[in-house]
Amino acid sequence: MLKFVLLVLSMTLIVNSWVSIQLSLFLASFVFGLFSLNGFGFSCLGLGLGLDYVGYILILLSFWIMALVVGSSQKVENLKDFDSVFLLVNVFLLLSLVLTFSCLDYLMFYVCFESSLIPTMVLILGWGYQPERIQAGVYMLFYTLFGSLPLLISILSLYSCGGSVTFGLSEVPGCDSGLGMVWYVCSVMAFIVKLPVYLVHLWLPKAHVEAPVAGSMILAGVLLKLGGYGLVRVCPLFIQFATDFSWFWVSVGLLGGIFVSFICLRQTDMKALIAYSSVAHMGLVLCGLSVFSWWGLSGAVSVMVGHGLCSSGLFCLANMVYERLGSRSLLISKGLLSFMPTMALWWFLLSAGNMAAPPTVNLLGEISLILSVVSWALLAMIPVALLSFLSAAYSLYMFSLSQHGKYFSALFSCCSGKVREYLILMLHWLPLNVLVLKGSVLVC
């Protein structure tokens, strides 16, 4: 595993060359993809680092999304807007993600988990859009730190009581229900905020709306998956309390997803709509991880990967529209079909992926999640059905409102699309649909 960490570190030496960084990231994702790791046993062990199936698939996603991020941020290089610093920040963000998904003890996991916050903050504050980006950065910082500090205390308590913080060797000593419940809530709250779950999600739309396209893509593509990955690692420590509280997290995930879907249906900002839809999808992931079933875990990983590719592609599309029209408002960017007809195909394909239409990975994951939640409680069938319906509703709302209607009268000319943009969109869409042919890679 150390060779991939050194590979990412070596990229800091070539940040002056935009093309070299892109080629290095695609090469790294290709070489890492050749491992074809499938199974929940740890391998590639060494120096406190190792891989299992969940970590492997998320590191591969990180390499792939970061390569596409650099490709979609061409405007930073064209304007010479501190392009070397921009690449350096992205490489350090990738390094923190690779370390987070491959470390083998809870304390190192916490340090790497928190370190990903700093490059994200720099991206939002340095290359964001409106002056409100400062408020968005502060929101993200305080929400994440407020949730994470109890986790640090929990990990130190775990070492104090059990003598180890290594995955698989740590155990929580038997304690009374009151203390154990507080310990459990302190441990999972950091990941609930990072996922994010409804009620602690307010930082996400602000961060997405103010972030540059690189910040939005990496935030939706990989950073939200840190919450799900953390729950996979921490919940087995508190198996008794986690199973006792399954009903609470499933209720919050399903009802929160429904509420957020209604919020999506009245959004006029493209990026805000896509950001809120992420909260709805992650609510279903939380349900799958809370019921402690094999279907739930496999479905959660599949939806995380599918959502990472689909949501990142939608943010990329929204940025392409913003670069041409200077607005993200659905009221102004109507009728895109009239002057960007070839781009409408990609709007349709990625909107279909967002509503989990076949043959996307999202469908495979959502079927697994629905099976796991409904088999856990038959009554959950009603909110699950409503959530699926609303998911299709807001995806169609976004597609129809942006593509149809009378276009803005002040718009005189517009470039339909460049080869680079079509390539980036295809590289989002292709793995989203091709991975379903080898579903065993995702659903073990």
C-alpha positions as CSV (number, residue, x, y, z in Angstrom):
1,M,0.0,0.0,0.0
2,L,3.0,2.3,0.7
3,K,3.9,2.4,-3.0
4,F,0.6,4.1,-3.8
5,V,1.1,6.6,-1.0
6,L,4.6,7.4,-2.4
7,L,3.1,7.6,-5.9
8,V,0.7,10.3,-4.7
9,L,3.5,12.1,-2.8
10,S,5.6,12.1,-6.0
11,M,2.9,14.0,-7.8
12,T,3.7,17.0,-5.7
13,L,6.9,17.3,-7.7
14,I,5.1,17.8,-11.0
15,V,2.4,20.2,-10.1
16,N,3.8,22.7,-12.6
17,S,2.5,20.5,-15.4
18,W,-1.2,20.2,-15.7
19,V,-1.0,17.4,-18.3
20,S,1.5,15.4,-16.3
21,I,-0.8,15.4,-13.2
22,Q,-3.8,14.3,-15.3
23,L,-1.8,11.4,-16.9
24,S,-0.4,10.4,-13.5
25,L,-3.8,10.2,-11.9
26,F,-5.3,8.1,-14.7
27,L,-2.2,5.9,-14.6
28,A,-2.6,5.5,-10.8
29,S,-6.3,4.6,-11.1
30,F,-5.5,2.0,-13.9
31,V,-2.7,0.4,-11.9
32,F,-4.7,0.4,-8.7
33,G,-7.6,-1.1,-10.6
34,L,-5.5,-4.1,-11.6
35,F,-5.5,-5.3,-8.0
36,S,-9.1,-6.5,-8.4
37,L,-9.5,-6.9,-4.6
38,N,-12.7,-8.7,-3.7
39,G,-13.3,-9.8,-0.1
40,F,-13.4,-8.4,3.4
41,G,-10.0,-9.8,4.5
42,F,-7.2,-7.2,4.8
43,S,-4.3,-7.4,2.3
44,C,-1.4,-5.3,1.1
45,L,-0.4,-4.9,4.8
46,G,2.6,-2.9,5.9
47,L,3.5,0.1,8.2
48,G,0.0,0.4,9.6
49,L,-1.6,0.5,6.2
50,G,-3.8,-2.2,4.5
51,L,-6.7,-2.7,2.3
52,D,-10.0,-4.6,2.4
53,Y,-12.8,-4.6,-0.1
54,V,-14.6,-1.3,1.0
55,G,-11.3,0.6,1.3
56,Y,-10.1,-0.6,-2.1
57,I,-13.2,0.4,-4.0
58,L,-13.3,3.9,-2.4
59,I,-9.6,4.5,-3.0
60,L,-10.1,3.5,-6.7
61,L,-13.1,6.0,-6.8
62,S,-10.8,8.7,-5.2
63,F,-8.1,8.3,-7.9
64,W,-10.7,8.3,-10.7
65,I,-12.7,11.3,-9.5
66,M,-9.6,13.3,-8.8
67,A,-8.4,12.7,-12.4
68,L,-11.7,14.0,-13.7
69,V,-11.6,16.9,-11.3
70,V,-8.4,18.1,-12.8
71,G,-9.8,17.7,-16.3
72,S,-12.9,19.7,-15.5
73,S,-11.0,22.5,-13.9
74,Q,-9.3,23.6,-17.1
75,K,-10.5,27.2,-16.5
76,V,-8.1,27.5,-13.5
77,E,-5.2,26.8,-15.9
78,N,-6.5,29.0,-18.7
79,L,-6.8,32.0,-16.3
80,K,-3.5,31.1,-14.6
81,D,-5.4,31.4,-11.3
82,F,-2.6,30.0,-9.1
83,D,-2.9,26.7,-11.0
84,S,0.2,25.1,-9.4
85,V,-1.2,25.8,-5.9
86,F,-4.6,24.4,-7.0
87,L,-3.0,21.1,-8.2
88,L,-0.9,20.9,-5.0
89,V,-4.1,21.3,-2.8
90,N,-5.9,18.6,-4.8
91,V,-2.9,16.2,-4.5
92,F,-2.8,16.7,-0.7
93,L,-6.5,16.1,-0.6
94,L,-6.1,12.8,-2.5
95,L,-3.2,11.8,-0.2
96,S,-5.4,12.3,2.9
97,L,-8.2,10.3,1.3
98,V,-5.9,7.4,0.3
99,L,-4.5,7.3,3.9
100,T,-8.0,7.5,5.4
101,F,-9.3,4.5,3.5
102,S,-6.2,2.4,4.0
103,C,-5.1,3.0,7.7
104,L,-5.6,0.1,10.2
105,D,-6.1,1.8,13.5
106,Y,-8.7,4.2,14.7
107,L,-6.4,7.0,15.9
108,M,-4.6,7.3,12.5
109,F,-8.0,7.1,10.8
110,Y,-9.2,10.0,12.9
111,V,-6.2,12.1,12.0
112,C,-6.4,11.4,8.3
113,F,-10.2,11.8,8.4
114,E,-9.9,15.3,9.8
115,S,-6.9,16.3,7.6
116,S,-9.1,16.0,4.5
117,L,-11.0,19.1,5.9
118,I,-8.1,21.5,5.4
119,P,-7.6,21.1,1.6
120,T,-11.4,21.2,1.1
121,M,-11.5,24.5,3.0
122,V,-8.6,25.9,1.0
123,L,-10.5,24.9,-2.3
124,I,-13.7,26.6,-1.2
125,L,-12.1,29.8,0.2
126,G,-9.4,30.1,-2.5
127,W,-11.3,29.3,-5.7
128,G,-15.0,29.6,-4.7
129,Y,-17.5,32.0,-6.3
130,Q,-19.3,34.5,-4.1
131,P,-18.1,36.3,-1.0
132,E,-20.5,33.9,0.9
133,R,-17.9,31.2,0.5
134,I,-16.3,32.3,3.8
135,Q,-19.6,31.6,5.6
136,A,-19.9,28.3,3.8
137,G,-16.3,27.3,4.8
138,V,-17.0,28.3,8.5
139,Y,-20.3,26.2,8.4
140,M,-18.4,23.2,7.1
141,L,-15.6,23.6,9.6
142,F,-17.8,24.0,12.7
143,Y,-20.3,21.3,11.8
144,T,-17.5,18.8,11.1
145,L,-15.3,19.7,14.2
146,F,-18.3,19.8,16.5
147,G,-19.2,16.2,15.4
148,S,-15.6,15.0,15.4
149,L,-14.2,16.0,18.8
150,P,-16.4,13.5,20.7
151,L,-15.0,10.8,18.4
152,L,-11.4,11.7,19.5
153,I,-12.4,11.3,23.1
154,S,-14.1,8.0,22.3
155,I,-11.0,6.7,20.6
156,L,-8.7,7.7,23.5
157,S,-11.2,6.0,25.9
158,L,-11.1,2.9,23.8
159,Y,-7.3,2.8,24.1
160,S,-7.5,3.5,27.8
161,C,-10.0,0.7,28.4
162,G,-9.0,-1.9,25.8
163,G,-5.3,-1.3,25.3
164,S,-5.6,-1.2,21.5
165,V,-7.1,1.0,18.7
166,T,-6.3,-1.5,15.9
167,F,-9.2,-2.6,13.6
168,G,-10.4,-6.0,14.7
169,L,-8.5,-6.0,18.0
170,S,-10.3,-3.2,19.8
171,E,-13.3,-3.9,21.9
172,V,-15.5,-1.9,24.1
173,P,-15.7,-3.3,27.6
174,G,-19.1,-4.1,29.1
175,C,-20.6,-1.0,30.6
176,D,-24.0,0.0,31.8
177,S,-26.6,1.0,29.2
178,G,-26.4,4.8,30.0
179,L,-22.7,5.1,29.6
180,G,-22.5,2.8,26.6
181,M,-25.2,4.7,24.8
182,V,-23.4,8.0,25.3
183,W,-20.1,6.4,24.1
184,Y,-21.9,5.0,21.0
185,V,-23.5,8.4,20.1
186,C,-20.1,10.2,20.6
187,S,-18.5,7.7,18.3
188,V,-20.9,7.8,15.4
189,M,-21.9,11.5,15.4
190,A,-18.8,12.5,13.4
191,F,-19.8,10.2,10.6
192,I,-23.5,11.2,10.8
193,V,-22.5,14.8,10.2
194,K,-20.1,13.9,7.4
195,L,-22.5,11.6,5.6
196,P,-24.6,14.0,6.1
197,V,-27.9,12.9,7.6
198,Y,-31.0,15.1,7.6
199,L,-31.0,17.5,10.6
200,V,-27.2,18.0,10.4
201,H,-27.0,18.5,6.7
202,L,-27.1,22.3,6.5
203,W,-23.4,22.7,5.8
204,L,-23.5,20.6,2.6
205,P,-25.7,22.8,0.3
206,K,-23.8,25.9,1.4
207,A,-20.4,24.3,0.7
208,H,-21.5,22.9,-2.7
209,V,-23.1,26.2,-3.9
210,E,-20.0,28.3,-3.0
211,A,-17.3,25.7,-3.9
212,P,-15.6,25.7,-7.4
213,V,-16.4,22.7,-9.6
214,A,-13.4,20.8,-8.2
215,G,-14.6,21.3,-4.7
216,S,-18.1,20.2,-5.6
217,M,-17.0,17.1,-7.5
218,I,-14.6,15.8,-4.9
219,L,-17.1,16.7,-2.1
220,A,-19.9,14.7,-3.7
221,G,-17.7,12.1,-5.3
222,V,-15.6,11.0,-2.3
223,L,-15.8,13.1,0.8
224,L,-19.4,12.2,1.6
225,K,-18.3,8.5,1.5
226,L,-16.0,9.1,4.5
227,G,-19.1,9.1,6.7
228,G,-20.3,5.7,5.3
229,Y,-16.8,4.2,5.6
230,G,-16.5,5.4,9.2
231,L,-19.8,3.8,10.1
232,V,-18.6,0.5,8.6
233,R,-15.5,0.6,10.8
234,V,-16.9,1.9,14.1
235,C,-20.4,0.4,14.4
236,P,-19.1,-3.2,14.9
237,L,-17.5,-2.0,18.1
238,F,-20.9,-1.1,19.6
239,I,-22.9,-3.9,18.0
240,Q,-25.3,-4.2,20.9
241,F,-26.2,-0.5,21.0
242,A,-26.1,-0.2,17.2
243,T,-28.7,-2.9,16.8
244,D,-30.8,-1.4,19.6
245,F,-30.8,2.0,17.8
246,S,-31.4,0.6,14.3
247,W,-35.0,1.8,14.4
248,F,-33.9,5.4,15.0
249,W,-31.4,5.6,12.2
250,V,-33.6,3.9,9.7
251,S,-36.4,6.3,10.6
252,V,-34.2,9.4,10.3
253,G,-32.7,8.1,7.0
254,L,-36.1,7.4,5.3
255,L,-38.1,10.3,6.7
256,G,-35.2,12.7,6.2
257,G,-34.8,11.5,2.7
258,I,-38.4,12.2,2.0
259,F,-38.3,15.7,3.5
260,V,-35.1,16.6,1.6
261,S,-36.8,15.3,-1.7
262,F,-39.6,17.8,-1.2
263,I,-37.0,20.5,-0.7
264,C,-35.4,19.4,-4.0
265,L,-38.7,19.9,-5.8
266,R,-38.7,23.6,-5.0
267,Q,-35.1,24.5,-5.7
268,T,-34.2,26.9,-8.4
269,D,-30.4,26.6,-8.0
270,M,-28.9,23.7,-10.0
271,K,-26.1,23.0,-7.6
272,A,-28.3,23.3,-4.5
273,L,-30.7,20.8,-6.0
274,I,-28.0,18.2,-6.8
275,A,-26.5,18.8,-3.3
276,Y,-29.9,18.2,-1.6
277,S,-30.4,15.0,-3.7
278,S,-27.1,13.8,-2.2
279,V,-28.6,14.0,1.3
280,A,-31.6,11.9,0.2
281,H,-29.3,9.2,-1.3
282,M,-27.1,9.1,1.8
283,G,-30.2,8.7,4.0
284,L,-30.8,5.4,2.2
285,V,-27.2,4.4,2.7
286,L,-27.5,5.0,6.4
287,C,-30.6,2.7,6.5
288,G,-28.6,-0.1,4.8
289,L,-25.7,0.3,7.2
290,S,-28.0,0.4,10.3
291,V,-29.8,-2.9,9.7
292,F,-26.5,-4.9,9.9
293,S,-27.3,-7.2,7.0
294,W,-25.0,-8.4,4.2
295,W,-27.5,-7.0,1.6
296,G,-27.4,-3.6,3.5
297,L,-23.6,-3.4,3.5
298,S,-23.2,-4.4,-0.2
299,G,-26.0,-2.1,-1.3
300,A,-24.6,0.8,0.7
301,V,-21.2,0.4,-0.9
302,S,-22.8,0.1,-4.4
303,V,-24.9,3.3,-3.9
304,M,-21.9,5.2,-2.6
305,V,-19.8,4.3,-5.7
306,G,-22.7,5.0,-8.1
307,H,-23.7,8.2,-6.4
308,G,-20.1,9.4,-6.4
309,L,-19.8,9.0,-10.2
310,C,-23.3,10.3,-11.0
311,S,-23.4,13.3,-8.6
312,S,-19.9,14.3,-9.7
313,G,-21.0,14.2,-13.3
314,L,-24.1,16.4,-12.6
315,F,-21.9,19.0,-10.8
316,C,-19.6,19.0,-13.8
317,L,-22.6,19.6,-16.1
318,A,-23.9,22.4,-13.9
319,N,-20.5,24.0,-14.1
320,M,-20.4,23.8,-17.9
321,V,-23.8,25.7,-18.0
322,Y,-22.5,28.2,-15.4
323,E,-19.4,29.0,-17.5
324,R,-21.6,29.8,-20.5
325,L,-24.5,31.6,-18.9
326,G,-23.0,33.0,-15.8
327,S,-25.9,31.7,-13.7
328,R,-26.9,28.5,-12.0
329,S,-30.6,29.5,-11.7
330,L,-33.0,27.1,-13.4
331,L,-35.2,30.1,-14.2
332,I,-32.5,31.6,-16.3
333,S,-30.8,28.5,-17.7
334,K,-34.0,27.2,-19.3
335,G,-34.3,25.8,-22.9
336,L,-30.7,24.5,-23.0
337,L,-31.9,21.9,-25.6
338,S,-32.2,24.8,-28.1
339,F,-28.6,25.9,-28.1
340,M,-26.7,23.0,-26.4
341,P,-28.5,20.0,-28.0
342,T,-25.6,17.5,-27.8
343,M,-25.2,18.3,-24.1
344,A,-28.8,17.4,-23.5
345,L,-28.0,13.7,-24.0
346,W,-25.6,13.8,-21.1
347,W,-28.1,15.7,-18.9
348,F,-30.6,12.9,-19.7
349,L,-28.2,10.0,-19.0
350,L,-26.9,11.4,-15.7
351,S,-30.4,12.5,-14.5
352,A,-31.5,8.9,-15.3
353,G,-28.6,7.6,-13.2
354,N,-29.6,10.0,-10.4
355,M,-33.0,8.4,-10.2
356,A,-31.5,4.9,-10.3
357,A,-32.7,3.9,-13.7
358,P,-31.3,0.7,-15.3
359,P,-28.6,-0.3,-16.1
360,T,-26.7,1.9,-13.6
361,V,-24.9,0.8,-10.5
362,N,-27.3,3.0,-8.5
363,L,-30.1,0.6,-9.4
364,L,-28.1,-2.5,-8.3
365,G,-27.4,-0.8,-4.9
366,E,-30.9,0.6,-4.3
367,I,-32.4,-2.9,-5.0
368,S,-30.0,-4.3,-2.3
369,L,-30.9,-1.5,0.1
370,I,-34.6,-1.8,-0.4
371,L,-34.4,-5.6,0.2
372,S,-32.4,-5.1,3.4
373,V,-34.7,-2.4,4.8
374,V,-38.0,-4.1,3.9
375,S,-36.8,-7.5,5.2
376,W,-35.9,-5.7,8.5
377,A,-39.3,-4.1,8.8
378,L,-42.2,-4.6,6.4
379,L,-43.7,-1.2,7.4
380,A,-40.7,0.5,5.9
381,M,-42.0,-0.4,2.4
382,I,-44.2,2.8,2.4
383,P,-41.5,5.4,3.0
384,V,-39.0,3.5,0.7
385,A,-41.6,3.5,-2.1
386,L,-42.2,7.3,-1.6
387,L,-38.5,8.0,-1.5
388,S,-37.9,6.2,-4.8
389,F,-40.8,8.0,-6.4
390,L,-39.6,11.4,-5.2
391,S,-36.1,10.6,-6.4
392,A,-37.5,10.2,-9.9
393,A,-39.6,13.3,-9.5
394,Y,-36.8,15.8,-8.7
395,S,-34.5,14.3,-11.3
396,L,-37.2,14.8,-14.0
397,Y,-37.9,18.2,-12.6
398,M,-34.3,19.2,-13.0
399,F,-34.0,17.8,-16.5
400,S,-37.3,19.2,-17.8
401,L,-36.8,22.7,-16.3
402,S,-33.3,23.0,-17.6
403,Q,-33.7,21.6,-21.1
404,H,-37.2,22.8,-22.1
405,G,-38.9,26.1,-22.2
406,K,-37.9,29.5,-23.8
407,Y,-34.3,30.3,-23.4
408,F,-33.0,33.6,-21.9
409,S,-33.6,36.4,-24.3
410,A,-30.2,38.1,-23.5
411,L,-28.3,35.0,-24.7
412,F,-27.0,35.4,-28.3
413,S,-24.4,32.7,-28.8
414,C,-23.1,29.7,-27.0
415,C,-20.7,26.9,-27.6
416,S,-22.5,23.5,-27.4
417,G,-19.6,21.6,-25.9
418,K,-15.9,20.8,-26.3
419,V,-14.2,17.5,-26.8
420,R,-12.6,17.7,-23.3
421,E,-16.0,18.2,-21.7
422,Y,-17.6,15.3,-23.5
423,L,-14.7,13.1,-22.5
424,I,-15.1,13.9,-18.9
425,L,-18.8,13.3,-19.0
426,M,-18.3,9.9,-20.7
427,L,-15.7,8.9,-18.1
428,H,-18.3,9.6,-15.4
429,W,-21.1,7.7,-17.2
430,L,-19.2,4.7,-18.5
431,P,-18.1,3.1,-15.2
432,L,-21.5,4.0,-13.7
433,N,-23.1,1.7,-16.3
434,V,-20.4,-0.8,-17.1
435,L,-19.8,-1.8,-13.5
436,V,-23.2,-3.4,-13.3
437,L,-22.0,-6.1,-15.7
438,K,-19.6,-7.2,-13.0
439,G,-21.9,-6.7,-10.0
440,S,-19.9,-9.1,-7.8
441,V,-17.2,-6.5,-7.6
442,L,-19.6,-4.3,-5.7
443,V,-22.2,-6.7,-4.2
444,C,-20.3,-9.6,-2.6
